[in-house]
Amino acid sequence: MDLIGVYLREAFESGGCPVCRILEKFEKDEIGTVLYEHVNDPEVRERFKESLGLCPYHAWRLFETASSNPLYGGLGVAIIYEHMLGEYLGSFDGDKPVREGKCHLCTLVEEKEALTVAAVAERMDELLPVYRDSDAILCKRHCELLMDELKKSRPAFAGALREVQKDKLERLRGLLQGFINNSDYRSESGPCKEEVAAIRRSIEALKGRPLAINITGFRKGRKRGRKGIRVGWKV
């Protein structure tokens, strides 16, 4: 297994949706990179200006990350949004509304998602046994994206993944049913830890992690690279 495969294997050995977890870490790292390295980068600032300071989700994630880490503090966010407010105020002078385009960070995460799904599909022969034996459950969105990719590139694995996914979901549903039954006042033991955890896991299996991409959906588009993007894999 190559280095990318090892990285993916680690994600598939963990709980939850492995693709969501990879994207969650990537998003966090990209926000950190913006705050630490690119606040005064003219090119990155232009990308921010296209959406007037990111989408609502990523604007608040940027603020929360800066506020919770003394390494960043509020200065970087203040510099970025002073610029954005200047752009907005400028529209009052010309009576021309500011158009908000696509969020820079949404674009980066979409690119990473496509690369991740393709990388998983390429290594499905090695990752499927790991996935089958782990507690991980691909969310509905990423299972469907991976199935679509496999149908095009490795159709033999599409059916196998479907069966593994179905087995995992049936077991998860059984745990929820166990939680419901054991929550009855007549139950002597009450729900076990695994049954309690199944509530959160079920939401993640259906809706994915709380990422902007799981809210806005998969959007295909631009091909060009961006500053601050790790277009390839970094292990």
C-alpha positions in Angstrom: 0.0 0.0 0.0 1.4 3.4 -1.0 1.5 6.5 1.3 -1.8 7.8 0.1 -3.3 4.3 0.8 -1.9 4.3 4.3 -3.4 7.8 4.9 -6.8 6.6 3.6 -6.6 3.3 5.6 -6.2 5.3 8.8 -9.3 7.2 8.0 -11.2 4.0 7.2 -10.1 2.4 10.5 -11.6 5.3 12.5 -15.3 5.8 13.3 -17.8 7.9 11.3 -17.6 8.8 7.6 -13.9 8.5 6.6 -14.3 11.0 3.7 -16.0 13.6 5.9 -13.2 13.2 8.5 -10.6 13.8 5.8 -12.5 16.9 4.5 -13.0 18.2 8.1 -9.2 18.1 8.8 -8.5 19.6 5.4 -10.9 22.5 6.0 -9.4 23.1 9.4 -5.9 23.1 8.0 -6.8 25.5 5.2 -8.4 27.9 7.6 -5.3 27.8 9.7 -3.1 28.4 6.6 -5.2 31.5 5.6 -4.9 33.0 9.1 -1.2 32.2 9.6 0.2 32.8 6.1 -2.2 34.5 3.7 -4.0 37.3 5.4 -2.0 39.9 3.5 -1.6 37.8 0.3 -3.2 39.9 -2.5 -4.2 36.9 -4.6 -5.9 35.1 -1.7 -7.6 38.4 -0.7 -9.0 38.7 -4.2 -10.5 35.2 -3.8 -12.1 36.3 -0.6 -13.5 39.4 -2.3 -15.2 37.3 -4.9 -17.6 36.1 -2.2 -17.4 39.2 0.0 -15.6 37.3 2.7 -16.6 33.6 2.2 -19.9 31.9 2.6 -21.7 32.4 6.0 -20.6 28.9 7.2 -16.9 29.5 6.4 -16.9 33.1 7.6 -18.0 31.9 11.0 -15.6 29.0 11.0 -12.8 31.4 10.3 -13.9 33.6 13.2 -14.3 30.7 15.6 -10.9 29.3 14.7 -9.2 32.6 15.1 -11.0 33.3 18.4 -10.2 29.9 19.9 -6.4 29.9 19.1 -4.1 32.5 20.6 -1.6 31.8 17.7 -4.1 33.5 15.4 -6.1 36.0 17.4 -8.5 38.5 15.9 -6.0 40.5 13.9 -6.1 38.5 10.7 -9.9 38.3 10.7 -10.1 42.1 11.3 -7.7 42.8 8.4 -9.8 40.6 6.0 -13.1 42.0 7.0 -12.0 45.6 7.1 -11.2 45.1 3.4 -14.5 43.4 2.8 -16.5 46.2 4.5 -14.6 48.7 2.4 -15.7 46.8 -0.8 -19.3 46.8 0.5 -19.2 50.5 1.4 -17.9 51.3 -2.0 -21.0 49.9 -3.6 -23.1 52.6 -1.8 -21.2 55.4 -3.6 -21.9 53.9 -7.0 -25.4 52.6 -6.1 -24.3 49.3 -7.5 -24.9 46.2 -5.4 -21.9 43.9 -4.6 -22.4 40.5 -6.1 -21.3 37.6 -3.9 -19.7 34.8 -5.9 -18.5 31.4 -4.9 -16.8 30.9 -1.6 -13.0 30.3 -1.8 -13.0 27.7 0.9 -16.0 25.9 -0.5 -14.1 25.6 -3.8 -11.0 24.1 -2.0 -13.1 21.5 -0.1 -15.0 20.5 -3.2 -11.7 19.9 -5.0 -10.4 17.9 -2.1 -13.6 15.8 -2.0 -13.3 14.9 -5.6 -9.7 13.9 -5.2 -10.4 11.9 -2.1 -13.3 9.9 -3.7 -11.1 9.1 -6.7 -8.2 8.1 -4.5 -10.4 5.7 -2.5 -11.9 4.2 -5.6 -8.4 3.5 -7.0 -7.5 1.6 -3.8 -10.8 -0.1 -3.2 -9.3 -3.6 -3.4 -7.2 -2.7 -0.3 -9.7 -0.5 1.5 -12.9 -2.5 1.2 -11.7 -5.3 3.7 -10.6 -2.6 6.1 -13.9 -0.8 5.8 -15.9 -4.0 6.3 -14.1 -4.8 9.5 -14.1 -1.2 11.0 -16.6 0.9 12.8 -16.6 3.5 10.0 -19.7 4.2 8.0 -19.6 6.3 4.9 -22.3 8.9 4.9 -25.0 8.7 2.3 -23.5 11.4 0.2 -20.0 10.0 0.1 -21.2 6.4 -0.4 -23.2 7.5 -3.4 -20.3 9.6 -4.8 -17.9 6.6 -4.3 -20.4 4.2 -5.9 -20.7 6.4 -8.9 -17.0 6.5 -9.3 -16.6 2.8 -8.9 -19.3 2.1 -11.5 -17.2 4.0 -14.0 -13.8 2.8 -13.1 -14.1 -0.4 -11.1 -17.6 -1.8 -11.4 -16.9 -5.1 -9.7 -16.3 -3.2 -6.4 -19.5 -1.2 -6.7 -21.7 -4.1 -5.8 -19.4 -5.3 -3.0 -19.4 -1.8 -1.4 -23.2 -1.7 -1.6 -23.5 -4.9 0.4 -21.0 -3.8 3.0 -22.8 -0.5 3.4 -26.1 -2.2 3.7 -24.8 -4.5 6.4 -23.4 -1.6 8.4 -26.6 0.4 8.2 -28.7 -2.6 9.2 -26.5 -3.1 12.2 -26.7 0.6 13.1 -30.5 0.5 12.9 -30.5 -2.5 15.2 -28.5 -0.5 17.7 -31.0 2.3 17.5 -33.9 -0.2 18.0 -32.0 -1.6 21.0 -31.7 2.0 22.4 -35.4 2.5 22.0 -36.3 -0.8 23.6 -33.9 -0.5 26.5 -35.1 3.1 27.2 -38.4 1.6 28.2 -39.0 1.8 32.0 -39.4 -2.0 32.1 -35.9 -2.5 30.9 -33.6 -3.7 33.6 -30.3 -2.6 32.2 -31.0 0.5 30.1 -29.2 1.3 26.8 -25.6 0.3 26.5 -22.8 2.7 25.4 -22.8 1.4 21.8 -26.6 2.0 21.6 -26.2 5.5 22.9 -23.5 6.2 20.4 -25.7 4.9 17.6 -27.8 8.1 17.8 -24.9 10.3 16.7 -23.6 7.8 14.3 -27.0 7.5 12.6 -27.1 11.2 12.0 -23.6 11.2 10.5 -24.4 8.2 8.3 -27.4 10.0 6.8 -26.2 13.6 6.8 -22.4 13.5 7.1 -20.3 15.7 9.3 -21.3 19.4 9.8 -19.4 20.7 6.7 -20.5 23.3 4.2 -20.2 20.8 1.4 -22.8 18.6 3.1 -25.2 21.5 3.2 -24.6 23.0 -0.3 -24.1 19.7 -2.1 -21.5 18.7 -4.7 -20.9 21.3 -7.4 -18.6 20.8 -10.3 -16.7 23.6 -11.9 -13.4 25.3 -12.0 -10.2 23.5 -12.8 -7.5 26.1 -12.0 -5.4 26.0 -8.9 -5.6 28.4 -6.0 -2.9 29.7 -3.7 -3.0 27.8 -0.5 -4.5 24.6 -2.1 -2.9 21.3 -1.6 -4.2 20.0 -4.8 -2.4 16.7 -4.4 -2.1 14.6 -1.3 0.0 15.5 1.7 0.7 12.7 4.1 
